[in-house]
Amino acid sequence: MSITTDLSAKLTSLLSYIASFFTAAGSYVNDMDIGVLVGVLCAVFTAFINWFYQTRKRQGEKHIQTLQAQLLAKQLQHIEQERCSHVLDDIHKD
């Protein structure tokens, strides 16, 4: 037997088992069970997506606050430098 034929036989066997599993599972559950399962999965997925985007939103807001604080600190530093230079100019004029 060649490697290709052996691999093909294994793949066919695996697919057969998978199809058997889904056939057995399908005969065990009814439409209502499937609907409940899909509803629960959608709810969990929605909760995860909301959590993910809320986390990113909070991180973005923290970053914006940090940048605003840095900007205000630089503006204050600039204002203090201007005041000091005006005071020094007044001293040198006298």
Residue, then its C-alpha position, 0 to 999 in steps of 0.5 A: m500500500s502506498i503512502t497516499t492510499d494509506l493517508s486517504a484511508k485514514l482521512t476517509s475513516l476520520l471523516s466517517y467518524i465525524a459524520s457519525f458523531f454529528t448524525a448521532a448528536g443530531s438525532y439526540v437534540n431537537d430544534m428547540d435545543i439547537g435554538v437555545l444553544v445558538g442563542v446562548l452562544c450568540a449571547v456569550f459572543t456578544a458579551f465578549i465583543n462588548w467587553f473587548y471594545q469597552t476595554r479598548k475604549r477605556q485604554g484610549e480614554k486613559h491615553i488621551q488623559t495622559l496626553q492632555a496632562q502632558l500638554l497642560a504641563k508644557q503650557l504651564q512651563h512655557i507660561e512660567q518661562e515667559r513670566c520669568s523672562h519678563v521679570l528678568d527684563d524688568i530687572h535689567k531695565d532698572 
